[in-house]
């Protein structure tokens, strides 16, 4: 199978692949998770907890969309580089 077929069939996931081996990511994620758990404990019940949960949902949507835009930009840049390399040969 070639790389275009892998991409088409969803066998390529650069985000997941890089995270499995990135120690800094997991360290940062661990710190953020501990802080999130501490904050959630402080906000248990009540309106502040509901607002915080909505904020988390919105923030997750923003992050997902930003990741999509970054992927698209990176793919476009890679394609431009490949075209320029092919054009100079």
C-alpha beads as a LAMMPS data file, in Angstrom:
LAMMPS data file: protein, C-alpha beads

89 atoms
88 bonds

1 atom types
1 bond types

-500.0 500.0 xlo xhi
-500.0 500.0 ylo yhi
-500.0 500.0 zlo zhi

Masses

1 110.0

Atoms # bond

1 1 1 0.000 0.000 0.000
2 1 1 1.360 3.461 -0.840
3 1 1 1.175 6.561 1.340
4 1 1 -1.858 7.996 -0.486
5 1 1 -3.774 4.764 0.063
6 1 1 -2.771 4.770 3.740
7 1 1 -3.997 8.355 4.053
8 1 1 -7.267 7.537 2.274
9 1 1 -7.990 4.504 4.450
10 1 1 -7.174 6.384 7.651
11 1 1 -4.027 4.406 8.446
12 1 1 -2.009 7.585 8.926
13 1 1 -2.593 9.597 12.089
14 1 1 0.406 11.843 12.753
15 1 1 -1.089 13.318 15.923
16 1 1 -1.607 9.956 17.633
17 1 1 1.717 8.584 16.470
18 1 1 3.746 11.472 17.850
19 1 1 1.990 11.520 21.236
20 1 1 2.776 7.902 22.046
21 1 1 6.504 8.618 22.085
22 1 1 6.613 12.193 23.370
23 1 1 7.698 12.243 27.007
24 1 1 7.239 16.011 27.356
25 1 1 3.627 15.748 26.187
26 1 1 2.823 13.097 28.786
27 1 1 4.549 15.085 31.541
28 1 1 2.594 18.230 30.663
29 1 1 -0.615 16.228 30.333
30 1 1 -0.073 14.674 33.759
31 1 1 0.387 18.094 35.386
32 1 1 -2.706 19.470 33.647
33 1 1 -4.765 16.456 34.718
34 1 1 -3.734 16.843 38.363
35 1 1 -4.580 20.550 38.283
36 1 1 -7.914 19.831 36.613
37 1 1 -8.798 17.253 39.259
38 1 1 -7.871 19.682 42.045
39 1 1 -9.977 22.444 40.498
40 1 1 -12.922 20.108 39.959
41 1 1 -12.725 19.155 43.643
42 1 1 -12.927 22.803 44.641
43 1 1 -15.914 23.415 42.376
44 1 1 -17.982 20.336 43.267
45 1 1 -21.666 21.062 42.851
46 1 1 -23.207 24.414 42.237
47 1 1 -23.286 26.873 39.397
48 1 1 -19.506 27.381 39.242
49 1 1 -19.051 23.695 38.443
50 1 1 -21.614 23.891 35.631
51 1 1 -19.905 26.944 34.146
52 1 1 -16.526 25.247 34.402
53 1 1 -17.854 22.119 32.653
54 1 1 -19.218 24.253 29.807
55 1 1 -15.859 26.021 29.593
56 1 1 -14.074 22.663 29.342
57 1 1 -16.381 21.562 26.529
58 1 1 -15.911 24.821 24.633
59 1 1 -12.164 24.771 25.177
60 1 1 -11.981 21.205 23.854
61 1 1 -13.869 22.212 20.720
62 1 1 -11.522 25.147 20.164
63 1 1 -8.463 22.918 20.610
64 1 1 -9.824 20.299 18.212
65 1 1 -10.549 22.928 15.583
66 1 1 -7.113 24.508 16.044
67 1 1 -5.526 21.068 15.589
68 1 1 -7.499 20.596 12.372
69 1 1 -6.362 23.965 11.015
70 1 1 -2.741 23.200 11.964
71 1 1 -2.955 19.833 10.201
72 1 1 -4.356 21.451 7.056
73 1 1 -1.675 24.156 7.082
74 1 1 1.066 21.564 7.607
75 1 1 -0.278 19.396 4.805
76 1 1 -0.413 22.375 2.445
77 1 1 3.123 23.382 3.347
78 1 1 4.343 19.837 2.765
79 1 1 2.631 19.761 -0.619
80 1 1 4.190 23.105 -1.603
81 1 1 7.643 21.851 -0.573
82 1 1 7.146 18.637 -2.562
83 1 1 6.028 20.594 -5.630
84 1 1 8.999 22.937 -5.387
85 1 1 11.421 20.020 -5.039
86 1 1 9.860 18.251 -8.017
87 1 1 10.010 21.456 -10.058
88 1 1 13.749 21.943 -9.478
89 1 1 14.746 18.458 -10.546

Bonds

1 1 1 2
2 1 2 3
3 1 3 4
4 1 4 5
5 1 5 6
6 1 6 7
7 1 7 8
8 1 8 9
9 1 9 10
10 1 10 11
11 1 11 12
12 1 12 13
13 1 13 14
14 1 14 15
15 1 15 16
16 1 16 17
17 1 17 18
18 1 18 19
19 1 19 20
20 1 20 21
21 1 21 22
22 1 22 23
23 1 23 24
24 1 24 25
25 1 25 26
26 1 26 27
27 1 27 28
28 1 28 29
29 1 29 30
30 1 30 31
31 1 31 32
32 1 32 33
33 1 33 34
34 1 34 35
35 1 35 36
36 1 36 37
37 1 37 38
38 1 38 39
39 1 39 40
40 1 40 41
41 1 41 42
42 1 42 43
43 1 43 44
44 1 44 45
45 1 45 46
46 1 46 47
47 1 47 48
48 1 48 49
49 1 49 50
50 1 50 51
51 1 51 52
52 1 52 53
53 1 53 54
54 1 54 55
55 1 55 56
56 1 56 57
57 1 57 58
58 1 58 59
59 1 59 60
60 1 60 61
61 1 61 62
62 1 62 63
63 1 63 64
64 1 64 65
65 1 65 66
66 1 66 67
67 1 67 68
68 1 68 69
69 1 69 70
70 1 70 71
71 1 71 72
72 1 72 73
73 1 73 74
74 1 74 75
75 1 75 76
76 1 76 77
77 1 77 78
78 1 78 79
79 1 79 80
80 1 80 81
81 1 81 82
82 1 82 83
83 1 83 84
84 1 84 85
85 1 85 86
86 1 86 87
87 1 87 88
88 1 88 89
